[in-house]
């Protein structure tokens, strides 16, 4: 029975850790860019100067 209580406690700690990480990510602006992902495939990559196929 002690093992079940220990597992429940550990799972709650892990869940609270993930919740805290998610809240931190939202507050730090990780999910602010709504426009770029929808048009990323339409944007061309910038050519690099070291590109050997540009001859």
PyMOL Python script that loads the backbone (N, CA, C, O; Angstrom):
from pymol import cmd

cmd.read_pdbstr("""\
ATOM      1  N   UNK A   1       0.819  -1.190   0.000  1.00  0.00           N
ATOM      2  CA  UNK A   1       0.000   0.000   0.000  1.00  0.00           C
ATOM      3  C   UNK A   1       0.870   1.264   0.000  1.00  0.00           C
ATOM      4  O   UNK A   1       0.497   2.281  -0.585  1.00  0.00           O
ATOM      5  N   UNK A   2       2.015   1.192   0.652  1.00  0.00           N
ATOM      6  CA  UNK A   2       2.910   2.344   0.677  1.00  0.00           C
ATOM      7  C   UNK A   2       3.454   2.654  -0.710  1.00  0.00           C
ATOM      8  O   UNK A   2       3.713   3.811  -1.039  1.00  0.00           O
ATOM      9  N   UNK A   3       3.625   1.616  -1.518  1.00  0.00           N
ATOM     10  CA  UNK A   3       4.155   1.810  -2.858  1.00  0.00           C
ATOM     11  C   UNK A   3       3.155   2.588  -3.720  1.00  0.00           C
ATOM     12  O   UNK A   3       3.553   3.439  -4.516  1.00  0.00           O
ATOM     13  N   UNK A   4       1.877   2.304  -3.565  1.00  0.00           N
ATOM     14  CA  UNK A   4       0.853   3.012  -4.338  1.00  0.00           C
ATOM     15  C   UNK A   4       0.854   4.495  -3.984  1.00  0.00           C
ATOM     16  O   UNK A   4       0.790   5.348  -4.869  1.00  0.00           O
ATOM     17  N   UNK A   5       0.926   4.801  -2.689  1.00  0.00           N
ATOM     18  CA  UNK A   5       0.970   6.203  -2.271  1.00  0.00           C
ATOM     19  C   UNK A   5       2.231   6.893  -2.784  1.00  0.00           C
ATOM     20  O   UNK A   5       2.191   8.059  -3.175  1.00  0.00           O
ATOM     21  N   UNK A   6       3.336   6.176  -2.781  1.00  0.00           N
ATOM     22  CA  UNK A   6       4.581   6.732  -3.303  1.00  0.00           C
ATOM     23  C   UNK A   6       4.476   7.012  -4.804  1.00  0.00           C
ATOM     24  O   UNK A   6       4.916   8.061  -5.274  1.00  0.00           O
ATOM     25  N   UNK A   7       3.897   6.080  -5.549  1.00  0.00           N
ATOM     26  CA  UNK A   7       3.745   6.271  -6.982  1.00  0.00           C
ATOM     27  C   UNK A   7       2.791   7.424  -7.304  1.00  0.00           C
ATOM     28  O   UNK A   7       3.032   8.186  -8.240  1.00  0.00           O
ATOM     29  N   UNK A   8       1.729   7.551  -6.542  1.00  0.00           N
ATOM     30  CA  UNK A   8       0.800   8.667  -6.742  1.00  0.00           C
ATOM     31  C   UNK A   8       1.501   9.982  -6.449  1.00  0.00           C
ATOM     32  O   UNK A   8       1.343  10.949  -7.195  1.00  0.00           O
ATOM     33  N   UNK A   9       2.268  10.028  -5.382  1.00  0.00           N
ATOM     34  CA  UNK A   9       2.993  11.247  -5.030  1.00  0.00           C
ATOM     35  C   UNK A   9       4.012  11.618  -6.108  1.00  0.00           C
ATOM     36  O   UNK A   9       4.115  12.783  -6.493  1.00  0.00           O
ATOM     37  N   UNK A  10       4.757  10.639  -6.590  1.00  0.00           N
ATOM     38  CA  UNK A  10       5.754  10.889  -7.630  1.00  0.00           C
ATOM     39  C   UNK A  10       5.073  11.349  -8.917  1.00  0.00           C
ATOM     40  O   UNK A  10       5.573  12.259  -9.579  1.00  0.00           O
ATOM     41  N   UNK A  11       3.949  10.745  -9.283  1.00  0.00           N
ATOM     42  CA  UNK A  11       3.254  11.151 -10.507  1.00  0.00           C
ATOM     43  C   UNK A  11       2.693  12.562 -10.377  1.00  0.00           C
ATOM     44  O   UNK A  11       2.679  13.306 -11.358  1.00  0.00           O
ATOM     45  N   UNK A  12       2.236  12.943  -9.201  1.00  0.00           N
ATOM     46  CA  UNK A  12       1.756  14.307  -8.994  1.00  0.00           C
ATOM     47  C   UNK A  12       2.900  15.315  -9.093  1.00  0.00           C
ATOM     48  O   UNK A  12       2.725  16.399  -9.649  1.00  0.00           O
ATOM     49  N   UNK A  13       4.053  14.968  -8.563  1.00  0.00           N
ATOM     50  CA  UNK A  13       5.214  15.861  -8.655  1.00  0.00           C
ATOM     51  C   UNK A  13       5.646  16.035 -10.109  1.00  0.00           C
ATOM     52  O   UNK A  13       5.963  17.146 -10.535  1.00  0.00           O
ATOM     53  N   UNK A  14       5.660  14.956 -10.859  1.00  0.00           N
ATOM     54  CA  UNK A  14       6.033  15.031 -12.274  1.00  0.00           C
ATOM     55  C   UNK A  14       5.010  15.854 -13.055  1.00  0.00           C
ATOM     56  O   UNK A  14       5.383  16.682 -13.886  1.00  0.00           O
ATOM     57  N   UNK A  15       3.723  15.629 -12.791  1.00  0.00           N
ATOM     58  CA  UNK A  15       2.672  16.385 -13.476  1.00  0.00           C
ATOM     59  C   UNK A  15       2.762  17.871 -13.142  1.00  0.00           C
ATOM     60  O   UNK A  15       2.592  18.706 -14.030  1.00  0.00           O
ATOM     61  N   UNK A  16       3.022  18.214 -11.905  1.00  0.00           N
ATOM     62  CA  UNK A  16       3.174  19.613 -11.532  1.00  0.00           C
ATOM     63  C   UNK A  16       4.416  20.230 -12.174  1.00  0.00           C
ATOM     64  O   UNK A  16       4.419  21.412 -12.520  1.00  0.00           O
ATOM     65  N   UNK A  17       5.461  19.433 -12.331  1.00  0.00           N
ATOM     66  CA  UNK A  17       6.661  19.914 -13.021  1.00  0.00           C
ATOM     67  C   UNK A  17       6.384  20.237 -14.484  1.00  0.00           C
ATOM     68  O   UNK A  17       6.825  21.270 -14.987  1.00  0.00           O
ATOM     69  N   UNK A  18       5.653  19.356 -15.168  1.00  0.00           N
ATOM     70  CA  UNK A  18       5.295  19.625 -16.553  1.00  0.00           C
ATOM     71  C   UNK A  18       4.359  20.823 -16.662  1.00  0.00           C
ATOM     72  O   UNK A  18       4.484  21.612 -17.598  1.00  0.00           O
ATOM     73  N   UNK A  19       3.436  20.973 -15.739  1.00  0.00           N
ATOM     74  CA  UNK A  19       2.545  22.131 -15.737  1.00  0.00           C
ATOM     75  C   UNK A  19       3.327  23.422 -15.529  1.00  0.00           C
ATOM     76  O   UNK A  19       3.063  24.423 -16.195  1.00  0.00           O
ATOM     77  N   UNK A  20       4.274  23.404 -14.623  1.00  0.00           N
ATOM     78  CA  UNK A  20       5.102  24.585 -14.379  1.00  0.00           C
ATOM     79  C   UNK A  20       5.941  24.924 -15.610  1.00  0.00           C
ATOM     80  O   UNK A  20       6.092  26.097 -15.950  1.00  0.00           O
ATOM     81  N   UNK A  21       6.485  23.913 -16.278  1.00  0.00           N
ATOM     82  CA  UNK A  21       7.273  24.155 -17.490  1.00  0.00           C
ATOM     83  C   UNK A  21       6.395  24.722 -18.602  1.00  0.00           C
ATOM     84  O   UNK A  21       6.833  25.598 -19.348  1.00  0.00           O
ATOM     85  N   UNK A  22       5.177  24.236 -18.719  1.00  0.00           N
ATOM     86  CA  UNK A  22       4.265  24.755 -19.737  1.00  0.00           C
ATOM     87  C   UNK A  22       3.890  26.207 -19.449  1.00  0.00           C
ATOM     88  O   UNK A  22       3.882  27.040 -20.355  1.00  0.00           O
ATOM     89  N   UNK A  23       3.583  26.506 -18.207  1.00  0.00           N
ATOM     90  CA  UNK A  23       3.234  27.880 -17.840  1.00  0.00           C
ATOM     91  C   UNK A  23       4.418  28.811 -18.070  1.00  0.00           C
ATOM     92  O   UNK A  23       4.238  29.934 -18.541  1.00  0.00           O
ATOM     93  N   UNK A  24       5.625  28.360 -17.743  1.00  0.00           N
ATOM     94  CA  UNK A  24       6.829  29.165 -17.985  1.00  0.00           C
ATOM     95  C   UNK A  24       7.014  29.419 -19.485  1.00  0.00           C
ATOM     96  O   UNK A  24       7.368  30.528 -19.885  1.00  0.00           O
ATOM     97  N   UNK A  25       6.774  28.393 -20.318  1.00  0.00           N
ATOM     98  CA  UNK A  25       6.949  28.551 -21.761  1.00  0.00           C
ATOM     99  C   UNK A  25       5.934  29.536 -22.327  1.00  0.00           C
ATOM    100  O   UNK A  25       6.268  30.339 -23.199  1.00  0.00           O
ATOM    101  N   UNK A  26       4.708  29.482 -21.841  1.00  0.00           N
ATOM    102  CA  UNK A  26       3.687  30.404 -22.331  1.00  0.00           C
ATOM    103  C   UNK A  26       4.014  31.831 -21.916  1.00  0.00           C
ATOM    104  O   UNK A  26       3.881  32.756 -22.718  1.00  0.00           O
ATOM    105  N   UNK A  27       4.433  32.015 -20.692  1.00  0.00           N
ATOM    106  CA  UNK A  27       4.742  33.369 -20.217  1.00  0.00           C
ATOM    107  C   UNK A  27       6.003  33.938 -20.840  1.00  0.00           C
ATOM    108  O   UNK A  27       6.137  35.157 -20.942  1.00  0.00           O
ATOM    109  N   UNK A  28       6.932  33.087 -21.260  1.00  0.00           N
ATOM    110  CA  UNK A  28       8.163  33.598 -21.856  1.00  0.00           C
ATOM    111  C   UNK A  28       8.027  33.841 -23.357  1.00  0.00           C
ATOM    112  O   UNK A  28       8.979  34.288 -23.996  1.00  0.00           O
ATOM    113  N   UNK A  29       6.863  33.553 -23.925  1.00  0.00           N
ATOM    114  CA  UNK A  29       6.610  33.882 -25.322  1.00  0.00           C
ATOM    115  C   UNK A  29       6.937  32.794 -26.315  1.00  0.00           C
ATOM    116  O   UNK A  29       7.148  33.098 -27.489  1.00  0.00           O
ATOM    117  N   UNK A  30       6.988  31.560 -25.912  1.00  0.00           N
ATOM    118  CA  UNK A  30       7.314  30.478 -26.832  1.00  0.00           C
ATOM    119  C   UNK A  30       6.224  30.253 -27.880  1.00  0.00           C
ATOM    120  O   UNK A  30       6.514  29.735 -28.958  1.00  0.00           O
ATOM    121  N   UNK A  31       4.997  30.627 -27.592  1.00  0.00           N
ATOM    122  CA  UNK A  31       3.877  30.355 -28.486  1.00  0.00           C
ATOM    123  C   UNK A  31       3.305  31.632 -29.083  1.00  0.00           C
ATOM    124  O   UNK A  31       2.136  31.647 -29.468  1.00  0.00           O
ATOM    125  N   UNK A  32       4.080  32.698 -29.173  1.00  0.00           N
ATOM    126  CA  UNK A  32       3.569  33.970 -29.660  1.00  0.00           C
ATOM    127  C   UNK A  32       3.506  34.064 -31.187  1.00  0.00           C
ATOM    128  O   UNK A  32       2.681  34.813 -31.711  1.00  0.00           O
ATOM    129  N   UNK A  33       4.336  33.341 -31.902  1.00  0.00           N
ATOM    130  CA  UNK A  33       4.401  33.470 -33.349  1.00  0.00           C
ATOM    131  C   UNK A  33       3.328  32.599 -34.001  1.00  0.00           C
ATOM    132  O   UNK A  33       3.485  31.382 -34.107  1.00  0.00           O
ATOM    133  N   UNK A  34       2.242  33.229 -34.434  1.00  0.00           N
ATOM    134  CA  UNK A  34       1.156  32.491 -35.079  1.00  0.00           C
ATOM    135  C   UNK A  34       1.237  32.562 -36.598  1.00  0.00           C
ATOM    136  O   UNK A  34       0.653  31.719 -37.279  1.00  0.00           O
ATOM    137  N   UNK A  35       1.944  33.543 -37.143  1.00  0.00           N
ATOM    138  CA  UNK A  35       1.940  33.770 -38.586  1.00  0.00           C
ATOM    139  C   UNK A  35       2.989  32.949 -39.332  1.00  0.00           C
ATOM    140  O   UNK A  35       2.676  32.340 -40.354  1.00  0.00           O
ATOM    141  N   UNK A  36       4.201  32.923 -38.848  1.00  0.00           N
ATOM    142  CA  UNK A  36       5.305  32.312 -39.580  1.00  0.00           C
ATOM    143  C   UNK A  36       5.108  30.820 -39.884  1.00  0.00           C
ATOM    144  O   UNK A  36       5.397  30.410 -41.009  1.00  0.00           O
ATOM    145  N   UNK A  37       4.639  29.994 -38.959  1.00  0.00           N
ATOM    146  CA  UNK A  37       4.500  28.575 -39.306  1.00  0.00           C
ATOM    147  C   UNK A  37       3.548  28.315 -40.467  1.00  0.00           C
ATOM    148  O   UNK A  37       3.736  27.347 -41.205  1.00  0.00           O
ATOM    149  N   UNK A  38       2.534  29.154 -40.646  1.00  0.00           N
ATOM    150  CA  UNK A  38       1.578  28.908 -41.724  1.00  0.00           C
ATOM    151  C   UNK A  38       2.134  29.273 -43.094  1.00  0.00           C
ATOM    152  O   UNK A  38       1.646  28.762 -44.102  1.00  0.00           O
ATOM    153  N   UNK A  39       3.139  30.138 -43.161  1.00  0.00           N
ATOM    154  CA  UNK A  39       3.698  30.543 -44.455  1.00  0.00           C
ATOM    155  C   UNK A  39       5.154  30.126 -44.617  1.00  0.00           C
ATOM    156  O   UNK A  39       5.805  30.549 -45.572  1.00  0.00           O
ATOM    157  N   UNK A  40       5.672  29.323 -43.726  1.00  0.00           N
ATOM    158  CA  UNK A  40       7.080  28.931 -43.784  1.00  0.00           C
ATOM    159  C   UNK A  40       7.413  28.209 -45.083  1.00  0.00           C
ATOM    160  O   UNK A  40       8.498  28.398 -45.632  1.00  0.00           O
ATOM    161  N   UNK A  41       6.494  27.385 -45.581  1.00  0.00           N
ATOM    162  CA  UNK A  41       6.787  26.646 -46.807  1.00  0.00           C
ATOM    163  C   UNK A  41       6.797  27.559 -48.028  1.00  0.00           C
ATOM    164  O   UNK A  41       7.336  27.181 -49.068  1.00  0.00           O
ATOM    165  N   UNK A  42       6.216  28.746 -47.927  1.00  0.00           N
ATOM    166  CA  UNK A  42       6.195  29.673 -49.052  1.00  0.00           C
ATOM    167  C   UNK A  42       7.440  30.544 -49.126  1.00  0.00           C
ATOM    168  O   UNK A  42       7.713  31.132 -50.172  1.00  0.00           O
ATOM    169  N   UNK A  43       8.187  30.637 -48.061  1.00  0.00           N
ATOM    170  CA  UNK A  43       9.375  31.484 -48.022  1.00  0.00           C
ATOM    171  C   UNK A  43      10.579  30.732 -48.568  1.00  0.00           C
ATOM    172  O   UNK A  43      10.786  29.561 -48.252  1.00  0.00           O
ATOM    173  N   UNK A  44      11.366  31.409 -49.384  1.00  0.00           N
ATOM    174  CA  UNK A  44      12.577  30.809 -49.929  1.00  0.00           C
ATOM    175  C   UNK A  44      13.695  30.894 -48.911  1.00  0.00           C
ATOM    176  O   UNK A  44      13.768  31.838 -48.125  1.00  0.00           O
ATOM    177  N   UNK A  45      14.560  29.902 -48.933  1.00  0.00           N
ATOM    178  CA  UNK A  45      15.738  29.934 -48.087  1.00  0.00           C
ATOM    179  C   UNK A  45      16.740  30.916 -48.681  1.00  0.00           C
ATOM    180  O   UNK A  45      16.846  31.046 -49.901  1.00  0.00           O
ATOM    181  N   UNK A  46      17.462  31.596 -47.825  1.00  0.00           N
ATOM    182  CA  UNK A  46      18.497  32.518 -48.270  1.00  0.00           C
ATOM    183  C   UNK A  46      19.692  31.720 -48.777  1.00  0.00           C
ATOM    184  O   UNK A  46      20.146  30.804 -48.091  1.00  0.00           O
ATOM    185  N   UNK A  47      20.216  32.045 -49.968  1.00  0.00           N
ATOM    186  CA  UNK A  47      21.395  31.307 -50.453  1.00  0.00           C
ATOM    187  C   UNK A  47      22.620  31.653 -49.617  1.00  0.00           C
ATOM    188  O   UNK A  47      22.809  32.801 -49.216  1.00  0.00           O
ATOM    189  N   UNK A  48      23.430  30.667 -49.366  1.00  0.00           N
ATOM    190  CA  UNK A  48      24.649  30.888 -48.603  1.00  0.00           C
ATOM    191  C   UNK A  48      25.813  31.095 -49.568  1.00  0.00           C
ATOM    192  O   UNK A  48      25.756  30.670 -50.722  1.00  0.00           O
ATOM    193  N   UNK A  49      26.860  31.745 -49.092  1.00  0.00           N
ATOM    194  CA  UNK A  49      28.032  32.003 -49.945  1.00  0.00           C
ATOM    195  C   UNK A  49      28.882  30.744 -50.117  1.00  0.00           C
ATOM    196  O   UNK A  49      29.680  30.663 -51.051  1.00  0.00           O
ATOM    197  N   UNK A  50      28.725  29.780 -49.244  1.00  0.00           N
ATOM    198  CA  UNK A  50      29.516  28.558 -49.319  1.00  0.00           C
ATOM    199  C   UNK A  50      28.805  27.457 -50.087  1.00  0.00           C
ATOM    200  O   UNK A  50      29.267  26.316 -50.096  1.00  0.00           O
ATOM    201  N   UNK A  51      27.694  27.775 -50.727  1.00  0.00           N
ATOM    202  CA  UNK A  51      26.919  26.774 -51.435  1.00  0.00           C
ATOM    203  C   UNK A  51      27.633  26.396 -52.740  1.00  0.00           C
ATOM    204  O   UNK A  51      27.805  27.246 -53.613  1.00  0.00           O
ATOM    205  N   UNK A  52      28.037  25.167 -52.879  1.00  0.00           N
ATOM    206  CA  UNK A  52      28.790  24.732 -54.051  1.00  0.00           C
ATOM    207  C   UNK A  52      27.898  24.414 -55.234  1.00  0.00           C
ATOM    208  O   UNK A  52      28.401  24.261 -56.348  1.00  0.00           O
ATOM    209  N   UNK A  53      26.577  24.309 -55.033  1.00  0.00           N
ATOM    210  CA  UNK A  53      25.672  24.030 -56.140  1.00  0.00           C
ATOM    211  C   UNK A  53      25.216  25.304 -56.836  1.00  0.00           C
ATOM    212  O   UNK A  53      24.427  25.224 -57.778  1.00  0.00           O
ATOM    213  N   UNK A  54      25.674  26.464 -56.417  1.00  0.00           N
ATOM    214  CA  UNK A  54      25.251  27.731 -57.003  1.00  0.00           C
ATOM    215  C   UNK A  54      26.091  28.119 -58.215  1.00  0.00           C
ATOM    216  O   UNK A  54      25.975  29.248 -58.692  1.00  0.00           O
ATOM    217  N   UNK A  55      26.917  27.240 -58.722  1.00  0.00           N
ATOM    218  CA  UNK A  55      27.785  27.560 -59.862  1.00  0.00           C
ATOM    219  C   UNK A  55      27.014  27.662 -61.127  1.00  0.00           C
ATOM    220  O   UNK A  55      27.590  27.925 -62.182  1.00  0.00           O
TER     221      UNK A  55
END
""", "prot")
cmd.dss("prot")
cmd.show_as("cartoon", "prot")
cmd.util.cbc("prot")
cmd.orient("prot")
